[in-house]
């Protein structure tokens, strides 16, 4: 619970992920939760559970690979567990809010649900940009660009690779 309290301020654009504790168990728990929630959201959008499973698996692998390559190029691979945990943990926190909005959107298609979804997606985008900015010691604009590249690589890349398979 103590590790959870230390990672939570990242969602509010506070703390530096490099200063957070390295916990492989917390990383594994977040990774499993991430996979389950992403699978639930993907299965909600498609009819084929195997396709959803494959796409979420590819997305998870691309996420972990993107973080690894980014840290390798920055020569900070020692912080992989902390940074991967930070990105996945923050995505999980936002996903906890996205799931009810997706249900609301599916049931009612109220325009307000689309606005909430857009706001939550923007929040996770900014949080990932903040994490990248802190880890790589770059300016905000560069963090936003890398965050956009991260989302393009992981989500659209997973979709494209899933379509090829």
DOGUTI-343912 format. One line per field, with one value per residue (C-alpha): x, y, z; residue in one letter; residue number from 0. Coordinates in steps of 0.2 Angstrom, whole numbers, plus 5000, padded with zeros to 4 digits. Each point is the difference from the previous one (the first is absolute). Layout:
east = (X	...) $
north = (Y	...) $
up = (Z	...) $
type = (a	...) $
seq = (NUM	...) $
//
This chain:
east = (5000	5015	5006	4983	5000	5017	4995	4983	5006	5007	4982	4999	5016	5010	5016	5014	4998	5019	4998	4987	5003	5005	4987	5000	4984	4991	5005	4993	4984	4998	5004	4987	4987	5005	4997	4983	4993	5007	4993	4983	5000	5005	4988	4986	5005	5002	4990	5015	5008	5015	5003	4998	5012	5013	4999	5001	5015	5009	4995	5008	5016	5001	4998	5014	5011	4997	5005	5015	5007	4997	5010	5013	5003	5001	5012	4988	4994	5004	4983	4990	4989	4996	4996	4990	4991	4996	4993	4990	4994	4994	4991	4992	4993	4993	4993	4990	4991	4999	4991	4984	5001	5001	4985	4990	5006	4994	4983	4995	5012	4997	5012	5006	5007	5010	5007	5004	5009	5010	5005	5006	5010	5008	5004	5009	5009	5006	5005	5011	5008	5004	5008	5010	5005	5006	5009	5009	5003	4992	4989	4981	4998	5012	4991	4983	5007	5008	4983	4991	5013	4997	4982	5001	5013	4991	4981	5001	5015	4990	4985	5010	5010	4984	4992	5015	4998) $
north = (5000	5011	4998	5005	5016	5004	4997	5009	5018	4996	5000	5018	5005	5000	4990	4993	4982	4998	5004	4987	4983	4985	4986	4986	4993	5016	5001	4982	5004	5016	4991	4986	5013	5010	4985	4996	5017	5003	4983	5005	5016	4992	4986	5013	5007	4984	4984	4988	4996	4992	5015	5011	4989	5001	5019	5003	4989	5009	5016	4995	4994	5016	5010	4991	5000	5019	5004	4988	5008	5018	4996	4990	5015	5012	4988	4999	4982	4997	5009	4989	4992	5017	5009	4985	4999	5019	5000	4984	5005	5017	4992	4988	5015	5009	4983	4998	5016	4996	4983	5008	5014	4987	4990	5017	5004	4983	5000	5018	5008	5016	5014	5003	4983	5003	5016	4991	4987	5013	5008	4984	4995	5018	4997	4984	5008	5014	4989	4989	5016	5005	4984	5000	5018	4996	4984	5007	5018	5008	5015	4998	5002	4985	4990	5003	4995	4984	4996	5002	4988	4988	5000	4998	4986	4990	5002	5002	4988	4987	5003	4998	4985	4992	5003	4991	4985) $
up = (5000	5003	4983	4993	5010	4993	4982	5001	4999	4982	4994	5006	4991	5016	5005	4989	4995	5003	5018	5003	5008	4988	5004	4987	5009	4999	4981	4997	5009	4990	4984	5003	5004	4985	4989	5008	4998	4983	4995	5007	4990	4984	5002	5002	4983	4990	4998	5000	5017	4992	4989	5016	5010	4986	4997	5019	5001	4986	5008	5016	4992	4990	5016	5009	4984	4997	5018	4999	4984	5006	5016	4991	4988	5015	5009	5015	4998	5018	5003	4990	5014	5007	4984	4993	5016	5000	4982	5003	5018	4993	4985	5013	5011	4984	4994	5016	4995	4982	5002	5007	4987	4987	5007	5001	4982	4994	5008	4997	4987	5009	4993	5018	5001	4985	5008	5016	4990	4990	5017	5007	4985	5000	5018	4997	4986	5011	5014	4988	4993	5018	5004	4984	5003	5018	4995	4985	5007	4985	4998	5000	4981	4997	5013	4991	4983	5008	5008	4984	4992	5014	4998	4981	5002	5013	4995	4981	4999	5010	4989	4984	5006	5006	4982	4992	5011) $
type = (x	x	x	x	x	x	x	x	x	x	x	x	x	x	x	x	x	x	x	x	x	x	x	x	x	x	x	x	x	x	x	x	x	x	x	x	x	x	x	x	x	x	x	x	x	x	x	x	x	x	x	x	x	x	x	x	x	x	x	x	x	x	x	x	x	x	x	x	x	x	x	x	x	x	x	x	x	x	x	x	x	x	x	x	x	x	x	x	x	x	x	x	x	x	x	x	x	x	x	x	x	x	x	x	x	x	x	x	x	x	x	x	x	x	x	x	x	x	x	x	x	x	x	x	x	x	x	x	x	x	x	x	x	x	x	x	x	x	x	x	x	x	x	x	x	x	x	x	x	x	x	x	x	x	x	x	x	x	x	x	x	x	x	x	x) $
seq = (0	1	2	3	4	5	6	7	8	9	10	11	12	13	14	15	16	17	18	19	20	21	22	23	24	25	26	27	28	29	30	31	32	33	34	35	36	37	38	39	40	41	42	43	44	45	46	47	48	49	50	51	52	53	54	55	56	57	58	59	60	61	62	63	64	65	66	67	68	69	70	71	72	73	74	75	76	77	78	79	80	81	82	83	84	85	86	87	88	89	90	91	92	93	94	95	96	97	98	99	100	101	102	103	104	105	106	107	108	109	110	111	112	113	114	115	116	117	118	119	120	121	122	123	124	125	126	127	128	129	130	131	132	133	134	135	136	137	138	139	140	141	142	143	144	145	146	147	148	149	150	151	152	153	154	155	156	157	158	159	160	161	162	163	164) $
//
